[in-house]
Structures are given as structure tokens and as C-alpha cells.
Amino acid sequence: NHASKKKIPNQPSTHFNPRGRRSTFVRDGIEAAIRDEGERVRMEETRAGGLARGPTAAPMDRECLFTGFIKCGPTQFHGTKGAVGLVCWFEKTENTFEISECTEGKKVKFATATLHGRALTWWNSQVATLGRKVANGRPWTEVKQMTIDEFCPTEEV
């Protein structure tokens, strides 16, 4: 009697449904993971000195500090190795900017702190002419071009 085995609509099933139970476990697991991650982020922000914020707050940018920049090991530039030395300094300095998450407004100040010898003398003359605030406030791309003009003989370019 095949018809007597049909389930009546809107009547709860008396059979075990492993798929429904699995869905509940998965959903509960996801919700727990989200809660745990939120708590981990709040704890990390509190340890870092930030305020614990609600889950909808935008993440805070970490400020790039000179100590963090220096810990990334930027190369010193002396201005004595021509175009090759300058290009190597640019590459290493820009990698250091990226790793340390250096903001545009600090790039010139941090990069010029790695200058020594002839290069430092040249930069000090820029600062004396322009003033420290103006010199350090120039865009990194402009300072790069000034450095190329000063330290790359035209026959090397």
C-alpha cells in the first residue's frame, strides 16, 4: 500500500534529519568564529593603545613612526655611487616605506634621515634655502627628481 506511506503536508517529520542538524552546527560554528574574531580584534586594539570600538567602526590606521621605519632597515645614501647607487637607494627606501606603512607626509623626512656625507650636505643646503618645513613638506616624487638631478651625471642616465 504505497499511498499510506506518503507524508501529510505541514506535519513535522518523525525521521532524523542529519542535514538540518549539520546546518545548525555550521551556522553555530560560523557565529562563534565571528564572535571570537571580534573579541580578538578588540583585545589587539586595546593592547595597541587604541580604544575598543564597536563592530561597525572603521579600522584605525596605525601611525608610521620613525622607529618602525628604521627597524625595517632602510639603506643609507652617501651620494657617491652614481645612478646605480641612487636607484638602489630609491628601491630600498620605497620598499621600506611600504613595509612600515609610511604615509606620504613623512616619506621625505624619513628618507632624508638616511642621507650621509655628500648627500646629507646637499640636503642640508636645501633645508637652509627652503626652510625645514617646506623642504620636508615636498612630495617624495619631487625630492626623488631633485636627487636625480643632483647625483646622476647625465651620461649615466
C-alpha positions in Angstrom: 0.0 0.0 0.0 2.1 2.8 -1.4 -0.3 5.6 -0.8 -0.4 5.1 3.0 3.3 5.9 3.3 3.0 9.4 1.9 3.7 12.2 4.3 0.9 14.5 5.2 1.8 18.1 4.3 2.5 20.6 7.2 3.1 17.7 9.6 6.5 17.6 11.3 8.8 14.7 10.3 9.4 12.0 12.8 12.6 11.0 10.9 16.1 12.1 12.0 17.4 14.8 9.6 21.2 14.9 9.7 21.4 17.6 7.1 19.3 20.0 9.2 21.3 19.3 12.2 24.6 19.8 10.3 23.3 23.2 9.1 22.6 24.2 12.7 26.2 23.1 13.7 27.7 25.0 10.7 25.7 28.2 11.5 26.6 28.0 15.2 30.3 27.5 14.3 30.3 30.5 12.0 28.6 32.7 14.5 31.1 31.6 17.2 34.1 32.3 14.9 32.7 35.8 14.1 32.3 36.5 17.8 35.8 35.1 18.6 37.4 37.2 15.8 35.6 40.3 17.0 36.9 39.8 20.5 40.4 39.1 19.3 40.4 42.4 17.3 39.1 44.3 20.3 41.8 42.9 22.5 44.5 43.6 20.0 43.4 47.2 19.7 43.3 47.6 23.4 46.9 46.3 23.7 48.0 48.6 20.9 46.7 51.6 22.9 43.6 52.1 20.7 40.1 52.2 22.0 37.9 49.1 21.7 35.3 50.0 19.2 32.0 48.5 18.1 31.9 46.0 15.2 30.7 48.7 12.8 33.5 51.2 13.4 36.1 51.8 10.7 39.6 50.3 11.4 42.1 52.8 12.6 45.2 53.4 10.5 48.4 52.9 12.5 50.7 55.8 12.5 54.0 55.2 10.9 56.7 56.1 13.4 60.4 56.8 12.6 61.4 53.9 14.9 59.3 51.5 12.8 60.8 52.9 9.6 64.3 52.4 10.9 63.6 48.8 12.2 62.8 47.9 8.5 66.5 48.6 7.7 66.5 51.4 5.1 69.7 51.8 3.1 72.0 54.8 3.7 72.7 57.0 0.8 76.1 58.8 0.6 75.8 60.2 -3.0 79.0 58.6 -4.2 77.9 55.6 -6.3 76.3 57.4 -9.2 73.0 56.3 -10.8 73.2 52.7 -9.8 73.7 53.6 -6.1 70.8 56.1 -6.3 68.4 53.6 -7.9 69.3 51.0 -5.3 68.6 53.6 -2.6 65.3 54.5 -4.1 64.2 50.9 -4.4 65.2 50.0 -0.8 63.7 53.2 0.6 60.4 52.7 -1.2 60.2 49.1 -0.1 60.8 50.3 3.5 58.0 52.9 3.0 55.7 50.1 2.0 56.7 47.7 4.8 56.5 50.4 7.5 53.2 51.8 6.0 54.8 55.2 5.9 52.4 58.0 5.0 53.1 60.4 2.1 53.6 63.3 4.5 56.5 61.5 6.3 58.4 60.0 3.3 60.7 62.9 2.7 61.6 63.4 6.4 62.2 59.7 6.9 64.1 59.1 3.7 66.4 62.1 4.2 67.3 60.8 7.6 69.2 58.1 5.8 71.4 60.6 4.0 75.1 60.8 4.9 78.3 62.5 3.6 77.9 64.4 0.4 74.2 63.6 0.2 73.5 65.0 3.6 75.5 68.1 2.9 73.3 68.6 -0.3 70.1 68.1 1.7 71.2 70.5 4.4 71.7 73.1 1.8 68.1 72.5 0.5 66.8 72.9 4.1 68.9 76.1 4.6 67.5 77.6 1.4 63.8 76.4 1.7 63.4 76.0 5.4 62.9 72.6 7.1 59.1 72.7 7.0 59.0 73.4 3.2 61.8 71.0 2.4 60.2 68.1 4.3 56.8 69.1 3.0 57.7 68.5 -0.6 56.2 65.4 -2.3 58.5 62.3 -2.4 58.4 62.3 -6.2 59.7 65.8 -6.3 62.5 65.1 -3.9 63.4 62.0 -5.9 63.7 64.2 -9.1 65.8 66.7 -7.2 68.1 63.9 -6.0 68.4 62.5 -9.6 69.3 66.0 -10.9 72.0 66.3 -8.2 73.5 62.9 -8.0 73.1 61.3 -11.5 75.6 62.6 -14.1 73.7 63.0 -17.4 76.0 60.5 -19.1 74.8 57.8 -16.6 71.1 58.4 -17.2 
